[in-house]
Amino acid sequence: MAAEKSEVIELGLTRADSIGEVRKAILVLKTDKDLRGGLKSNATVFWEGFHSRQHAFGLGGGGDYSKTLLQSPAVRATQKAIDTQHAQVFTDELRADLTTESRQWYADGKDKR
């Protein structure tokens, strides 16, 4: 069975959650099998604490940063296909752009509901 390909970039941001635990922001770049078939590559910010990661979905605005970069519905989810798509999508230039864009998301307060 093919495994997801992912990497983590620390964003240098922290915040306290509702019980006072300080969490750090991480940007997860991931390519995996899509639930509807094929492959999907996305970038998502999670707030990582001691035991868990949190991500808030926003409906109609707000929520934590998340971006789908490529969906390939016709591609069979083999390990080679996952590794290839991940390498093609997440170039060094795009990694830098996504890091800047996700930090700006929080600087602009877009995560607020």
ABEGO torsion letter per residue (X at the ends): XBBBBBBBBBAGBBBBBAAGBBBBBBBBBBBBBBAAEEBBBBBBBBBBBAABBBBBBBBGEEEBBBBBABBBAABBBBAAAAAAAAAAABBAAAAAAAAAAAAAAAAAGAABX
